[in-house]
Amino acid sequence: MGWVPWIGIDEDDTSNEEVKQLYNETRNALTGEVSDLTRITSLSPEVAKCIDSLCSAVYRNASGLSAREKEVAALVTSSFVGCVH
């Protein structure tokens, strides 16, 4: 049996203009990808924007760590909580 998603998301080609704007505003500048967290909260764009803003603020303002150390911490944390991405 293949993967069956159980959380509804709006795809990139959605007709919902609010979600299109959300995806354009939160798209990663380097990869062009929209985060999974933004996608799974896309059915509530206002919530998705708040979560994205919080994540960005925490990441930007984490003092004492280099960019590389932040990425390693994110990787270890994701692995610890069972994130598959």
C-alpha positions in Angstrom: 0.0 0.0 0.0 1.3 3.4 -0.9 1.5 6.5 1.2 -1.9 7.9 2.1 -1.8 11.4 3.4 -4.1 12.0 6.3 -3.6 15.8 6.7 -5.2 17.9 4.0 -3.0 20.5 2.4 -3.3 23.0 -0.4 -1.0 22.2 -3.3 1.2 24.8 -5.1 -1.3 25.2 -7.9 -4.2 25.9 -5.5 -7.0 28.3 -6.6 -7.0 29.8 -3.1 -5.4 33.2 -3.5 -4.7 33.5 0.2 -2.7 30.2 0.2 -0.9 31.1 -3.0 0.2 34.4 -1.3 1.2 32.4 1.9 3.3 30.0 -0.2 5.0 32.8 -2.1 5.8 34.7 1.1 7.2 31.7 3.0 9.0 29.9 0.1 12.7 29.2 0.9 14.8 31.6 -1.1 17.5 29.0 -1.8 15.5 26.0 -2.6 12.2 27.4 -3.8 10.4 24.9 -1.5 7.6 25.6 0.9 8.2 24.0 4.3 6.1 21.0 5.4 5.0 22.9 8.5 3.6 25.7 6.3 1.9 23.1 4.1 0.2 21.2 6.9 -1.1 24.5 8.3 -2.1 25.9 4.9 -5.8 25.3 5.5 -5.5 28.1 8.1 -3.2 30.6 6.4 -3.3 33.1 9.3 -2.0 30.4 11.6 0.6 29.3 9.1 2.0 32.8 8.8 2.3 33.1 12.6 4.1 29.8 12.9 6.4 30.7 10.0 7.2 34.1 11.6 7.9 32.5 15.0 10.2 29.9 13.5 12.1 32.5 11.5 12.4 34.8 14.5 13.7 32.0 16.7 16.2 30.8 14.1 17.4 34.4 13.3 17.8 35.4 17.0 19.4 32.2 18.3 22.6 33.6 19.7 25.8 31.8 20.4 25.4 29.3 17.5 26.8 29.5 14.0 24.5 28.8 11.0 26.1 25.4 10.8 25.5 24.6 14.5 21.9 25.7 14.1 21.5 23.2 11.2 23.1 20.4 13.2 20.8 21.2 16.2 17.8 21.1 13.9 18.9 17.8 12.3 19.4 16.2 15.7 16.1 17.5 17.1 14.2 16.3 14.0 15.8 12.9 14.3 15.0 12.7 18.0 11.3 13.5 17.5 11.0 11.1 14.6 10.7 13.6 11.7 11.2 11.8 8.4 12.4 14.9 6.5 
